[in-house]
Amino acid sequence: MAWCLERNRASLVEYNLEPGPVCSKITLALGLAVALFLGLAVPASVVGKALSCFLLCWLWLLWLIDYRFQFIFDDSLVPLLTVAVVATPWLPFSIWQRLAAGAGAFVVLAALAILGRGALGGGDVKMMAVLGLWLGVNSIITTACIGFILGGVAAIIMLLCKVHGRKDFFAFGPFLIIGAVVAWLGQVLLWK
């Protein structure tokens, strides 16, 4: 995480964000412990458990960075992309279906980002494309639906509580990550 922030220090400074600790060590450790517990608890093969642990831990790191800085950096997605490609023989669905999910997620969310004039960030779009390589078509749709519903509810609550105004931005990635975790765990329960 520190490596990613250091590599992207110029981007953070450009947006007047102070590079610094993302969270406390306790928060980081607790989140990773929960991710590892969930990854190991899934009824899957050893490889399935290892892939679950990696994905869930990495999503927790992405959650922390996006929540703190409202950025999902491109180089933070490279390990997810690499493992998705290398793990192709062990992941459910064919590579073609997973490529279709990634490409479809990219096209749809990029269109929403353009039409929404910045309401959805480029990091969110790229993250969903990479997650499509992990999840396949049905699960990436589930991910998007859960993420948009939770993000919409959170936006309404923030508006009503006057935490944010109508033109303010907030990190949307964590809501998509919740959707991805739910979709992945649901998929792994059916996958052995």
N, C-alpha and C positions, 0 to 999 in steps of 0.2 A: 504494500500500500504506500509506504514511504517512497519507494522507487518511482511509482506512478506519479505521485504528487510532485516529486522533484523534477521529473521529466516534463511535467506540464506547468511548472512554476510560472513561465511567461504568460500562459493563458489565464492563470489565476490572477496575476498582477494586472493584466490587461482589463479584467472585469472588476478590479478593485477588491479582490478577495485575498485575504491574508493566508498564505500557506502556513499551516500549522497542524497541530494534532487534530485528527478527524474525530476521535472519541477517546474516552478513557480506556485504559488497558482492561479494566473489568468488563466494560460494555463489549469490547472486542472479543474477549475470552468467552463471555457468556453466550454471545451470538454464535461463535464458532463451535462451542460445546453443544448448543442446541442443534446446529446444522449437522454436526458429526453424529449426534444421537439419532436424528431423523434419518440420515443417510445409512447408518448401520441397522436401523430398525426395519427398513423396508424388506419385505419378503422377496429378495432377489438373490441371484448368484453372487459370488464374491466380486466378480467384475461389476455387476449391477450395483452392489453396495459401494464399491470404490468410486464409480462414476457418480452415484448419488451424493456421496460425501464431497467430492470435488465440486460438483455443480452447486450444491447448497452452500458450501463455504465461500465459493467465489461470488455467488449472488449476495451473500451477506456483506462482503467487502464492497461490492458495487453499490449496495443499499447505503452503506455508511458514507461513501464518498459523494453519492448523489444527494443524499439528505443534507450533508454538511455544505457542499459547494454548488449544488444544482448543476453538476456536470457529470457526464459519463464519458471518460476519455477514451479515444480510439484504442490506445495501446493497452488499456485495461480489458478490452474485449478480445485481444489476440490470444491469450491462453484459452478462453472459452471456445473460440473458433478452432484453434489447433487441436484441442482435445476432441471436439465434435468430429473433426475430419479423421483423426487417428483412430477414434473409437467406433468408426462406422460399422465394423463387423458385429459389434456388441450392442449397438443402439437399435431400438425397435424401428420398424419401417425401412423401406429402401432408401438409399441415398437420394434417389430422384424425388421421392415424396418429401424428404426433408429439405432438399434444395428448393423444391416448389414452395414449401412452407416459408423458408427464409426469404425467397424472392418476393412472394406474395405479401408477407409482413412488411418488407421494405417498401414496396410500391404503395401499398395502402396507407401506411403511416407517413411516408414521405409526402403523399398527396395531402393528408390531414395536416401535416406540419406546414406545408405551403399555404393551404387554404386558411389555416388558423393563424397565419402570420406570426409564427413564433410561439404559439401556445403549446406546441409539442416540440421538444428539442431534437437536434440531430443525433445526439447520443442515445436518446430513447429509440429512435428509428433504427439505428445500427444495432443496438442491443436486441431489439425484437427480431431483426434479421438473423442474428447469430443464434438466438434462442430457437428460432424456427428450425435450425439445423439439429438441435437437440430434441425438439418436441414433436415435430411433424405437424401436419395440417390441422387436425382436430384440436390438438392441445394448444397450438399457438392461437387459435381462435378463442379457446377457453381462456387463455392467458390475457388476451386483449379485452375480452368481455369483462372479466373480473377486474382487471386494472382500470378500465374506463368507469365501471360502476363505482368502485371504491374511490377513485380519484375525483369523480363527480360529487359523491357524497361528502368527501373531505373538503372540496372547494365550497360547497354550499355551507357547511359548518363554519369554515373560516370566514366566509362572507358575513354570515349571521352573527358571529362572535366578534366581528370587526378585526380579526387577526390580519387579514389581507383585504385589499380593495379589488375591484373588478379588473383592474389593469395590472395587478401584481402577478408575478410568477411564483410558482412553488415547484418543488421537486416532484415530478410525476413518475420517475423511474421506480421509486419504492412500491408504488401501487402495481406497476407492471410486474415487479419482482414477486410480490405476493401472489399474483395470478400465475406466474411461472412456477412457483413452489407448489401451489395447489395442483396445477396441471401435471407437473412432473410426478408428484407423489401419487396422484390418482392413476397416472399412466403406469408407474412402476408397480403398483398394487396388482395391475392386470398383466404385468410382464414378468416372466420368470426366466 
